[in-house]
Amino acid sequence: MVLSLGLSACGINNVPTLEEQAKSAWSEVQNQYQRRADLIPNLVETVKGFARQEQEVLTQVTEARARASQIQVDASTVTDPEQFRRFQEAQNQLSGALGRLLATVERYPELKSNANFLALQSQLEGTENRIAVARRDYIEAVRAYNTELRTIPGRWIAAIVYPEAEPMQTFTATAGAERPPEVKF
């Protein structure tokens, strides 16, 4: 009993606790990406009604959504850098396609004033904000977990008690993200 109490206070449970927190944060990231994927068909259909000639942009958004939905990285595979990179690239392509769609909408004043479109645009903007927050929370959870795996005594505990524990992947900024978007009126 004394050994159990001593072990419970020494941080032996930090590795699985932090791992589960990171996996939970990853699930929230996936939840927000799914929310965005669910909103896109409604947005595309609304825009289609006004912008028939913009079929190419609409097709790009639909294809990017399909690619992003096909690549899945679940909590058990966030330690695979290649799979994580492919997932992140697909999500970045979808973000870019959505940006082009919203820029296209600027040419259609009657669409911009349509209540359905405004509601969908607001939902999409909110979702993008939720994605940013979920990603931030995931990055922090992974930072805490990876730090525990690299520092003493967590490193020793992980090596002895949790040898399967591996560092998790985190997000990197999209190429060109350091430049502000160009806005033209």
C-alpha positions in Angstrom: 0.0 0.0 0.0 2.9 2.4 0.8 4.4 1.6 -2.6 1.1 2.4 -4.3 0.8 5.7 -2.6 4.4 6.5 -3.4 4.0 5.7 -7.1 0.8 7.6 -7.4 2.5 10.8 -6.3 5.7 10.4 -8.4 4.1 11.2 -11.8 3.7 7.6 -13.0 0.3 8.5 -14.4 1.4 11.7 -16.2 2.3 10.0 -19.4 -1.1 8.3 -20.0 -3.0 11.3 -18.6 -1.3 13.7 -21.0 -1.6 11.3 -23.9 -5.4 11.1 -23.3 -5.6 14.8 -23.1 -3.8 15.2 -26.4 -6.0 12.5 -28.0 -9.1 14.3 -26.8 -7.8 17.6 -28.1 -7.2 15.9 -31.5 -10.8 14.6 -31.5 -12.0 18.2 -31.1 -9.8 19.2 -34.1 -11.4 16.4 -36.2 -14.9 17.5 -34.9 -14.4 21.0 -36.1 -13.0 19.8 -39.5 -16.1 17.6 -39.8 -18.3 20.6 -39.0 -16.7 22.6 -41.8 -17.0 19.7 -44.2 -20.7 19.4 -43.4 -21.3 23.1 -44.0 -19.5 23.3 -47.4 -22.2 21.5 -49.5 -24.8 24.0 -48.3 -22.5 26.9 -49.0 -21.7 25.6 -52.5 -25.4 25.0 -53.3 -26.2 28.6 -52.2 -23.4 30.1 -54.3 -24.3 27.9 -57.3 -27.7 29.5 -57.5 -26.1 32.9 -58.1 -22.8 32.1 -59.8 -23.3 29.4 -62.4 -20.3 30.6 -64.4 -18.0 30.1 -61.5 -18.3 26.3 -61.8 -14.5 25.9 -61.7 -14.2 27.4 -58.2 -17.2 25.4 -57.0 -15.6 22.2 -58.4 -12.3 22.9 -56.7 -14.1 23.4 -53.3 -16.0 20.2 -53.8 -12.9 18.2 -54.8 -10.9 19.7 -51.9 -13.6 18.7 -49.5 -13.6 15.2 -50.8 -9.8 14.9 -50.5 -9.9 16.3 -47.0 -12.6 13.9 -45.9 -10.8 10.9 -47.3 -7.6 11.3 -45.3 -8.2 10.4 -41.7 -5.7 10.7 -38.9 -7.2 9.5 -35.7 -5.8 9.7 -32.1 -4.0 6.4 -32.5 -2.0 7.6 -35.6 -1.0 11.1 -34.6 2.5 9.8 -34.1 2.9 9.1 -37.9 4.6 12.2 -39.4 3.8 11.2 -43.1 0.1 10.5 -42.5 -0.2 13.7 -40.4 1.5 15.8 -43.2 -0.9 14.4 -45.8 -3.9 15.2 -43.6 -2.6 18.7 -43.0 -2.0 19.3 -46.7 -5.6 18.2 -47.6 -7.0 20.5 -44.9 -4.8 23.4 -46.2 -6.0 22.8 -49.8 -9.6 22.9 -48.6 -8.9 26.2 -46.7 -7.4 27.7 -49.9 -10.4 26.6 -52.1 -12.8 28.1 -49.6 -10.8 31.3 -49.7 -11.1 31.4 -53.5 -14.8 30.7 -53.2 -15.4 33.6 -50.8 -13.3 35.9 -53.0 -15.4 34.9 -56.0 -18.5 35.8 -54.1 -17.3 39.4 -53.9 -18.3 39.8 -57.6 -22.0 39.0 -56.8 -23.6 41.8 -54.7 -27.0 40.1 -54.8 -25.4 37.0 -53.3 -23.6 38.9 -50.6 -27.0 40.3 -49.4 -28.8 37.0 -49.5 -29.8 36.0 -46.0 -29.0 32.3 -46.6 -25.6 33.0 -47.8 -24.8 35.4 -45.0 -25.9 32.8 -42.4 -23.7 30.2 -44.1 -20.8 32.6 -44.4 -21.1 33.4 -40.7 -21.3 29.7 -39.8 -18.2 29.0 -41.9 -16.3 31.9 -40.3 -17.2 30.7 -36.9 -16.1 27.2 -37.8 -12.7 28.5 -39.0 -12.3 30.2 -35.7 -13.3 27.0 -33.8 -10.8 25.1 -35.9 -8.1 27.6 -34.9 -9.0 27.2 -31.2 -9.1 23.4 -31.4 -5.8 23.3 -33.2 -4.3 25.6 -30.5 -5.6 23.4 -27.7 -4.2 20.3 -29.5 -0.8 21.9 -29.9 -0.7 22.8 -26.2 -1.8 19.2 -25.2 0.9 17.7 -27.5 3.5 20.1 -26.1 2.7 19.0 -22.6 2.7 15.3 -23.6 5.9 15.5 -25.7 7.6 17.5 -22.9 6.7 14.8 -20.4 8.3 12.2 -22.7 11.5 14.2 -23.0 12.1 15.3 -19.5 13.1 13.6 -16.3 11.4 11.7 -14.6 8.8 11.4 -17.3 11.4 10.1 -19.7 12.3 7.3 -17.3 8.8 6.5 -16.4 7.8 6.3 -20.1 10.8 4.0 -20.9 10.0 1.6 -18.1 6.2 1.6 -17.8 5.0 2.9 -21.2 7.6 1.9 -23.8 5.1 2.2 -26.6 4.6 6.0 -25.9 5.9 8.1 -28.8 5.9 11.8 -29.4 2.8 13.1 -31.2 2.8 15.3 -34.3 1.7 19.0 -34.2 0.6 21.4 -36.8 2.9 23.7 -38.8 2.0 26.9 -40.5 0.9 26.7 -44.2 3.5 27.9 -46.6 2.9 31.5 -47.2 0.9 32.0 -44.1 3.3 34.7 -42.9 2.0 37.0 -45.7 -1.3 38.7 -45.2 -4.0 38.0 -47.8 -4.5 40.5 -50.6 -7.8 42.4 -50.4 -9.0 44.3 -53.4 -12.2 46.4 -53.6 
